[in-house]
Amino acid sequence: MPVYKAPLREYRFLLHETFNMSQYAALPGFRDAPLDVVDAILDEAAKLSEEVLQPLNQIGDREGCKLENGVVTTPKGFREAYKTLVEGGWPALVADPAFGGQGLPNALGVIFNEMVSSANMAFGMYPGLSHGAYSALLHHGTEEQKKTYLPKLVSGEWTGTMNLTEPHCGTDLGLLRTKAVPQADGSYRITGTKIFISAGEHDLADNILHLVLARVEGAPQGIKGISLFLVPKYLLKDDGSLGARNGVSCGAVENKMGIHGNATCVLNYDEATGFLVGEENKGMRAMFTMMNEARLGVGLQGLSQSEAAYQNAAAYAKERLQGRSLTGPKAADKPADPILVHPDVRRMLLNAKAFNEGARALLVWTALQGDLSHASDDATVREFADDMMALLTPVVKAHLTDRGFANAVEAQQVYGGHGYIEENGLAQFVRDARIAMIYEGANGIQALDLVGRKLAANGGRAVFAFFKRVDDFLAEAGKTEKLAPFVVALSAARKDLEAATMWFMENALQNPDNAGAGSTDYLHLFGVTAVTFMWSLMAKAALEKLDGAAEDKSFYETKLKTGLYYVERVAPETALYLARIRIGAAPLMAFGADEF
Amino acid sequence: MPVYKAPLREYRFLLHETFNMSQYAALPGFRDAPLDVVDAILDEAAKLSEEVLQPLNQIGDREGCKLENGVVTTPKGFREAYKTLVEGGWPALVADPAFGGQGLPNALGVIFNEMVSSANMAFGMYPGLSHGAYSALLHHGTEEQKKTYLPKLVSGEWTGTMNLTEPHCGTDLGLLRTKAVPQADGSYRITGTKIFISAGEHDLADNILHLVLARVEGAPQGIKGISLFLVPKYLLKDDGSLGARNGVSCGAVENKMGIHGNATCVLNYDEATGFLVGEENKGMRAMFTMMNEARLGVGLQGLSQSEAAYQNAAAYAKERLQGRSLTGPKAADKPADPILVHPDVRRMLLNAKAFNEGARALLVWTALQGDLSHASDDATVREFADDMMALLTPVVKAHLTDRGFANAVEAQQVYGGHGYIEENGLAQFVRDARIAMIYEGANGIQALDLVGRKLAANGGRAVFAFFKRVDDFLAEAGKTEKLAPFVVALSAARKDLEAATMWFMENALQNPDNAGAGSTDYLHLFGVTAVTFMWSLMAKAALEKLDGAAEDKSFYETKLKTGLYYVERVAPETALYLARIRIGAAPLMAFGADEF
């Protein structure tokens, strides 16, 4: 049976000791989260995750969601767990106080979500998607819509969904066919089929608010003719209570590789009543609001499965007795040594551990930038924060999910044959993690977003701001001898990243395929550089603690060793990415379609 | 619904045009396989795979194997398919003519097995394991045992299994507890529990021959006290017909991540009658005979899933219309371009295609060396062949399965969300491929075998022979200008491999953990170098054809482009592996157990 223990000490190290969250104590949101409150919240979240959600993870995988007569039943225990989540007020954590939210920073939100997702990724998607719907309504809904619907999403009484994909279109939403016909009362009749709708139908909440992309009759072709609609499962009576069932029904629950506990639905809209959100034909803008937040949320899913898988593999490697160390017996009193004595087992574990801690720092730092982009009273800070949030969102989404999956696979490998047996739980981490590389924009799309859109925005302002932040750190850190391995690695990675960026500037304008061919390499080059930067910040914080009269010295010593592992063994990948980027598109585009 | 088409043209290119199999026409085995016979055999094997086995692949995954009252039922259609396989004489393909075999080279055997495994990996394991049992009996059984049992294995009337693993021991067989008590009649009573026994119990054949590792009462501790026994499911009467049911029963069928169509069994031995194979306490030697052959067979499973997944992803990328090329519409008459226009989609497909073709060459070349190590009348050739077979077996096993799995994952990615839906079949390729990295010695064990045993054997004779063969090729190929990119890449890879080998020689003696820490990197460094060598041989063959008055020019042109992709985009990985190897064990061993 797999286990999960929330890494609370890690969160405290990041929030308090690395990013010094108390420096923002005067800002909205942060003001309500002094350090002791933060700690108390995280402790409670850990309990919820470890004691309520994690025990349901394998049950959810085994039972899946069942569709009978249009009704979807979630796995045993999910209803009660969702009730506990709602009663604890968790859906309100980072929501706007105007609608019942607690208004805490999203840096805390992503930490909460990492715990929930590590404990039970499929379950975490139900409140996760509600939050996406909440964001779209908050930013684009009318005052009336917000007043009517947001409090219910914030309390968790109702859940939400995002309806983009249709059978013939996913990435290219311009092709979508779901149509909306305006009615005399200002509402629309929505008709069409949506697929892959996570949490699309279930028995956890009284109502479901579907946010649906559709094309108003007569609207332009392509993405310029797409509008966003709110389609509640149950329409509301004038007093706000639940009225008639709307014309949306679940046609099927998909049989997927993983996240069986989440109902992935085909939703059929048959003249369903929908309400326009934002302006007609401006649906894509509203959808992007939802997607950017959702992408950080998917990035953390990759991390979450890597963390859960790592914890179990590390425990297994300490327990499993098999063979002897290459340098002579280490547990001579036992029939064999624990497999943790083997360097290659440590390699697999440390790949995950060093990644998890660095990636978590990047996730929290990015979310913090998202918070500062709204909350800061300094325009320079807001601009930088906004730039980082935009630039790093695709990096967090794709780098954390590609690596998170790979780490789950390596953790499974530590278990040997036992990792392939479902009851041990490692296979589920791998199967669940796999989806995060695909949904909310497949990772190849994230890479294109990074090189095609984010790099170029505002004349490259964001990427140069990133370099400058790194350079400022390097100039300062160069004075600390003990930081030398980090300074060396970060300088090298930064140099490779800059060279790759320049290469695109010189070669992608004339032939955009040169950007496409190197996009995934560039994304991971960026990811490794950003994580190396995070490790450098953490190493600095750890060294300062060790130089002071720190308690808990062993924590900081381990932190430094883990960072050294990352910068020595992982950071050198950047040279390979750069070499591949410089090859350009020619070897890829030389093939005709019939040569595949 | 997934499809599969056997790559017959590829096999012909390898056997006839790259490795010039006709040069061995005078040797035993090869003598019976003139080119037209080989082609006819491969055509028939393709039909069997495409028409009989592939259509059962998803059924097998969905239904799995069921255990009821000790009887295991295989998925619908498996019995009939197995009958077809037996009637076609396929289990006899590479078996000894003295026992009813056709005696053909194993180079043909691995090609047959690749097709079967691409079509239906779970099914292919039933005859695959029989062949392992056949090998152990052939090399270590008494004349009486061979005469009694081999013809039934060769015909496929009976199947075989390998019983190594116990709940508390897998890699470290020295810990095994299954005991054997000698009886007055020369037989033994076997008692114990074996787990993870592939094809351990099923309804395909009349009898199952279990080859079981056990410890004779009073034998030494550890691997020096292990013996190999033959334990038939049904004992034989004096006339050779089936007699009493033996004391072995299936206690459970494991619920696994994949290969559901193969029954992975817990086998309980309760005073079962067993017959010693080989000498008492020499069971490990006999087991290694089985395992070396089996490891090539597992390597090809990695390739097989990569090939099947690639074929489907390539077809999907040509059909799926979504978005437009970065360089302007390519299918302006359609609502969108096929996603094959995108460089990043091509990257995923070409990673698989270039790997598959190069890895297949390595597989066939290695199997051919295995053939020559027995069949050649030249002692120098036999020594070289034997060295290559030993050296490359762990490389083929681990490199082909690690990469094969990664390619299946990338092929799944090409499908976007549709890749995560089970009915489209891509998830199954990923789930099935996953086991090949684990069983027959987890890939980390292969890496240790390579650096700890194979490199050092005979004073490094094998690896130096490999370098010499590469150097001979480079000296010759250096004269051909069109081979320049291959010569450059192969020289660079070879240099990195040599530097890594030297680094081990200088640093691993004093601290074996330095070899362990770099072992997996070294294995892949070797794999990439070997595949680069294979691509160089194929490029040379293709260029010769193009320079001549070849028909089928487009085949050779595509071959060259695919090879260029590999040497330009994949081969440069060797520098990263070398850099990591040179870091050594320190960053891994610096951690105490409580720091994980």
Interface residues (C-beta under 8 A of the other chain):
Chain A: T165 H168 C169 G170 T171 D172 G174 L175 I195 F196 E254 N255 K256 M257 G258 A314 A317 K318 L321 Q322 G323 S325 L326 T327 P335 A336 P338 L340 H342 P343 D344 V345 R346 R347 M348 L349 L350 K353 F405 V409 Q412 Q413 G416 G417 G419 Y420 I421 E422 E423 A427 V430 R431 R434 I435 M437 I438 Y439 A442 N443 G444 A447 L448 G452 N511 P512 D513 A515 G516 A517 S519 T520 S554 T558 K561 L564 Y565 E568 R569 P572 E573 A575 L576 A579 R580 I583 A585 P587 L588 M589 A590 F591 A593 E595 F596
Chain B: T165 H168 C169 G170 T171 D172 G174 L175 I195 F196 E254 N255 K256 M257 G258 A314 A317 K318 L321 Q322 G323 S325 L326 T327 P335 A336 P338 L340 H342 P343 D344 V345 R346 R347 M348 L349 L350 K353 F405 V409 Q412 Q413 G416 G417 G419 Y420 I421 E422 E423 A427 V430 R431 R434 I435 M437 I438 Y439 A442 N443 G444 A447 L448 G452 N511 P512 D513 A515 G516 A517 S519 T520 S554 T558 K561 L564 Y565 E568 R569 P572 E573 A575 L576 A579 R580 I583 A585 P587 L588 M589 A590 F591 A593 E595 F596
